[in-house]
Amino acid sequence: MPPARPSTYLDYNATTPPHPAVVEAMARALRETPGNPSSAHAEGRKARAVVEKAREHVAAFLRAKAEDVTFTSGGTEADNLAVIGAARAAARAGKRPHVVVSAIEHSAVLSAAEQVEREGGTATRAPVGRGGRVDPAAVEAALRPETVLVSVMAANNESGVLQPIAEIGARVRARGVLFHTDAVQLVAKAPFDFSALPVDLASISGHKFYGPKGAGALVVRRGVKFESLQVGGSQEGGRRTGTENVAGIAGLGEACRLAAAGELHDLAAIGRLRDRLWQGLASRIPGVQRNGDPAHAVPNTLNVTFPGTDGEALLLRLDLEGIAVSAGSACHTGAALPSHVLLAMGLTKAEARSTLRYSLGQGNTEADVDRAVEVTADSVAALRGLAAAAR
């Protein structure tokens, strides 16, 4: 029987364990502020105060203004709200909206672009190079007179590659087009200054940096027009209706406070562990391939192809040994299709299906990394042996 809980967790890009201070902030909100933050009485005002304090923490961490922060249920909703909301606002103004997204976006953005098309708009998918970076010139070339929004993620969830959002944003905004970035995998792993970047909308999700699941935000620069995806209330300035998740928002705010204070994790140490992991795998396993440009990447992510193996079979072998990794985006676990990110980067379907993602975080140790190398190497050798015997 597999262990009830992985003893070596190397899937921090899928989710992170909530920080103890986050858990306490959420518990305190549940205990002490049961009121509805939209109510005018004292209990409602107490709940509202918790929400607004969290908004201040999120804004301070991202270097935005508090009034720019709209709370959502997470990154997917924030991405949907940005892409579909901007397109619907343009359509309501009498335009046939066109959006540009990169080919390596999270499915929350790619599916939102498909929804724009279903509603009568158009969408272009900008390509990436072998290193996994979006070419700013390709994005600019995709712009049309009717383009209303461009969405390019800040850091890719599978490869960890950082995208040149400053250059892309500058080119896009010079053409009078809104620029959205999915910053879910960037925040707390690399600097993000909303006030300085040429970005109009940015998405974050709490559970990617030791906050709670089910709490995120869309940061929107003042003056940007988009339509709410929900109706039936006036919460969040009418941008995201429905009673706020006070406890989740409190947890998100606390995670942002901790991140701003540098109390979440030691990124330099995590980067050294990531390098140790790669060096160990490369020295023990013939033919391994590292995917993504290591010169432009967040410090915790390693995406590796093991030719001659099946990624799902390899993942299951590691899981039986108590090592948790991923064969792609956590949003597509169980899907038979190869990663669209890796295919966009030029890998073959066979290579994409032979790939694992290791993502590290606070709490990982050299012992974790060394054990992952040992178990991965033994498992790859066993799978290759089985494949050779079957031929």
KOLGU-280665 format. One record per residue (C-alpha): residue in one letter; x, y, z. Coordinates in steps of 0.001 Angstrom, whole numbers, padded with zeros to 6 digits, always signed. Each point is the difference from the previous one (the first is absolute). Layout:
AXYZ/...
This chain:
M+000000+000000+000000/P+001288+003506-000771/P+000573+002297+002968/A-003006+002033+001093/R+002035+003161-000399/P+003072+000521-002207/S+003154+000021+002091/T+001869+002022-002642/Y-002139+002742-001485/L+001416+001445-003235/D-003188+001398-001537/Y-000107+003536+001383/N-001141+001452-003337/A-003219-001989+000361/T-000588+001317+003499/T+001911+000992+003108/P-000793-000918+003595/P-001502+003012+001766/H+002349+001851+002312/P-000924-000385+003704/A-000592+003748+000245/V-002417-000262-002934/V-001905-002808+001698/E-000233+002077+003179/A-001194+003090-001899/M-002744-002047-001621/A-001003-001657+003271/R-000133+003385+001711/A-002213+001373-002760/L-002355-002956+000350/R-000105+000308+003790/E-000219+003758+000382/T-001721+001362-003124/P-003079-002059-000863/G-001798+003020-001478/N-000664+000752-003656/P+002449+002707-001153/S-002805+001711-001923/S-002149+000428+003115/A-000167+003430+001617/H-000084-001171+003623/A+002986-000461+002303/E+000598-003669-000900/G-000072+000873-003676/R+002434+002873+000529/K+002413-002333+001804/A-000042-002403-002949/R+000430+002901-002428/A+003037+001174+001971/V+001626-003434-000425/V-000620+000081-003752/E+001384+003509-000394/K+003089-000699+002107/A+000708-003011-002213/R-000493+002188-003084/E+002638+002359+001355/H+002444-002885+000534/V-000552-001310-003539/A+000434+003461-001480/A+003162+000708+002011/F+001567-003308-001048/L-000757+000532-003694/R+000735+003753+000163/A-003476+000870-001150/K-002740+002182+001438/A-002534-001576+002329/E-002874+001087-002234/D+001616-001913-002885/V-000376-003377+001763/T-003072-002108-000788/F-000299-003209+001999/T-000888-003183-001886/S-000186-003726+000706/G+003482-000486-001470/G+002125+000301-003103/T-002441-001661-002382/E-002797+002409+000807/A+002381+002962-000141/D+001259-001068-003442/N-003541-000551-001273/L-001094+003356+001364/A+002867+001812-001723/V-000254-001619-003438/I-003737-000567-000362/G-000901+003124+001949/A+002112+002268-002213/A-001379-001602-003166/R-003593+000352+001166/A+000531+003655+000875/A+001301+000616-003522/A-002896-001935-001531/R-002477+002046+002000/A+001639+003111-001491/G-000754-001336-003486/K+003359-001591-000856/R+000772-003526-001114/P+002779-000727+002510/H+003282-001670-000851/V+002313-001339+002714/V+003575-001272-000181/V+001267-002685+002381/S+003183-002033-000003/A-000010-003676-000923/I+001335-000957+003440/E-002632+001692+002141/H-001784-001809+002793/S-003266-001569-001121/A-001857+002726+001917/V+001220+002502-002594/L-000120-002288-003039/S-003555-001078+000819/A-000973+003621+000579/A+001291+000837-003482/E-002127-002825-001385/Q-002995+001471+001801/V+000686+003355-001667/E-000124-001813-003335/R-003254-001750+000904/E-001512+003392+000775/G+000877+001361-003442/G+003482+001370+000573/T+003329-001266-001312/A+003226-001164+001624/T+003618-000482-001037/R+002470-002323+001741/A+003541+001403-000083/P+002764-002651-000338/V+003001-000591+002263/G+003553-001110-000682/R+001682-003233+001080/G+001089+001683+003204/G-003616+000676+000909/R+000087+003807-000290/V-002547+002086-001853/D+001452+002250-002686/P-001192+003587+000573/A+000241+000650-003746/A-002349-002920-000693/V-002527+001424+002445/E+000217+003424-001576/A-000379-001506-003493/A-003238-001667+001121/L-001641+003289+000956/R-002889+001286-002100/P-002042+003198+000050/E-002742-001915+001862/T+002340-001565+002599/V-001260+000846+003486/L+002281-002064+002230/V+003231-001996+000042/S+000611-002627+002699/V+003471-001440+000610/M+000870-001743+003254/A+002865+001257+002140/A+001424-003460+000741/N-001054-003312-001474/N-001457-002541+002407/E+001585-003022-001703/S+003420+001200-001170/G+000533+002793+002521/V+001197+002267-002806/L-000328+003740+000585/Q-001614+001961-002801/P+001150+003462-001175/I-003174+001686+001216/A+001604+003434+000363/E+000944+000090-003689/I-003238-001595-001166/G-002049+002373+002122/A+001842+003040-001315/R-000619-001012-003612/V-003641-000870+000614/R-000892+003123+001937/A+001723+002188-002582/R-002658-001275-002402/G-002791+000895+002416/V-000768-003621+000920/L-000584-001319+003524/F+002630-002378+001387/H-000838-002756+002488/T+002496-002307+001656/D-000718-003181+001901/A+002484+000492+002865/V-001173-003048+001948/Q+003339-001834-000263/L+002160+003111+000318/V-001064+001728+003198/A+002202-000804+002990/K+002529-001657-002341/A+001218+003116-001816/P-000578+003758+000350/F-003319+001368-001247/D-000678+003738+000070/F-003430+000777-001426/S+000579+003743+000290/A+003139-000123-002164/L-000878-002685-002549/P-001952+000787-003189/V-002796-002306+001151/D-003705+000861+000190/L-001311-003163+001665/A+001766-002712+002026/S-001249-003258+001519/I+001230-001673+003198/S-001058-003059+002013/G+000642-000460+003707/H+000697-003714+000100/K+003032+000370-002255/F+001929+001867+002715/Y-001015-001580+003305/G-003439+001592+000110/P-003424-001647-000160/K-001667-001766-002885/G-003084+001793-001286/A+001345+003532+000433/G+001655+002172-002629/A-000135+003424-001549/L-000093+001909-003243/V+001921+003253+000195/V-001449+002570-002406/R+001515+003355-000837/R-002395+002904+000467/G-002002+000825-003118/V+000132-003484-001513/K-003446-001132-001132/F-001229-003565+000238/E-003267-001729+000807/S-000684-002140+003025/L-000633-003660-000795/Q-002605-000181+002771/V-003164+001937+000667/G-002080+000497+003090/G+001939+002265+002311/S+002331+002955+000352/Q+002892-001533+001931/E+003585+000800-000981/G-001126+003186-001685/G-002348-001995-002224/R+002944-001810-001587/R-000523-003301+001822/T-003411-000369+001599/G-000834-002394+002805/T+000757+000004+003710/E+003743+000137+000581/N+001824-003027+001405/V+001189+001850+003108/A+002156-002810+001419/G+001617-000763-003356/I+000652+003680-000638/A+001533+000336+003457/G+002308-002902-000801/L+000962+001500-003358/G+000752+003312+001650/E+002187-001674+002616/A+001912-001934-002685/C+000660+003286-001791/R+001122+001640+003243/L+002417-002849+000662/A+001301+000100-003565/A+000574+003746+000155/A+001948-000475+003245/G+002118-002790-001506/E-001334-002545+002481/L-001360-002655-002364/H+003078-001747-001354/D+003683+000284-000877/L+000001+000205-003802/A+003773-000215-000296/A+000035-003237+002006/I-002862-001414-002068/G+001894+000900-003174/R+003045-001903+001249/L-002166-003039+000692/R-001490+000218-003502/D+003518+000086-001490/R+001075-002925+002171/L-003009-001969-001231/W+000820+000654-003646/Q+003678-000818+000446/G-000894-003248+001729/L-002471-001052-002688/A+002376+000937-002825/S+002852-001972+001545/R-002039-003121+000731/I-002337-000318-002987/P+001268-000142-003600/G-001767+002169-002562/V-002016+002205+002357/Q-001049+003350-001392/R-000740+003182+001927/N-002833+002018-001495/G-000140+003779+000072/D+002611+002732+000045/P+001791-000308+003375/A+001304+003562-000313/H-003566+001324+000153/A-001868-002092+002542/V-001441+000089+003493/P+002366-001680+002482/N-002169-002904+001076/T-001095-001753-003202/L+001672-002775-001992/N-001629-001598-003047/V+001778-003129-001230/T-000555-002455-002850/F+001058-003621+000525/P+000119-001560-003495/G-001111-003608-000168/T-002412+000259+002926/D-003677+000723+000509/G-000425+003064+002203/E-003171-001247+001682/A+001595-003355+000816/L+003048+001789+001370/L-002179+002307+002085/L-001851-002982+001480/R+003257-001733+000907/L+001174+003118+001806/D-003361+000339+001726/L+000278-003584+001293/E+003312+001026+001532/G-001595+003025+001657/I+001329+002611-002431/A-002557+002462-001381/V+000758+001572-003386/S-002085+000914-003045/A-000288-001129-003601/G-001355+003413-001049/S-002421+002620+001211/A-001949-001056+003088/C-003136+001215-001773/H+000340-002848-002506/T+000931-002895+002254/G-001333-003207-001497/A-000230+001423-003515/A+001427-002227-002729/L+001073+002923-002179/P+003655+001103+000002/S+000793+003411+001432/H-000956+002849-002341/V+002829+002020+001548/L+002660-002536-000936/L-001448-000498-003486/A+000059+003776-000521/M+003664-000045+001028/G+000771-002473-002787/L+000051-003315+001849/T-001512-003017-001730/K-003048-001698+001459/A+002209-002885+001125/E+002396+002388+001738/A-002855+001884+001645/R-001415-003253+001322/S+003416-000879+001463/T+000279+003149+002096/L-000332+000828+003687/R-000107+003301+001843/Y+001747+000367+003325/S-000885+003152+001938/L+001601+000743+003344/G-000914+002163+002952/Q+000508+000822+003636/G+000640-003139+002025/N+001886-001909-002698/T+003485-001173+000941/E+003100-001421-001652/A-001133-003402+001257/D-003295+000432-001875/V+001828+000867-003190/D+002517-002820+000286/R-002742-002537+000642/A-001981+001312-002975/V+003068-000417-002199/E+000577-003551+001222/V-003599-001134-000378/T-000407+001719-003382/A+003198-001554-001352/D-000974-003489+001175/S-003523+000397-001380/V+001175+001240-003400/A+002428-002935-000264/A-002801-002431+000870/L-002446+001496-002501/R+002595+000057-002764/G+000803-003612+000770/L-003645-000986-000267/A-000335+001874-003275/A+003077-001731-001428/A-001276-003429+001056/A-003342+000654-001681/R+001600+000749-003370/
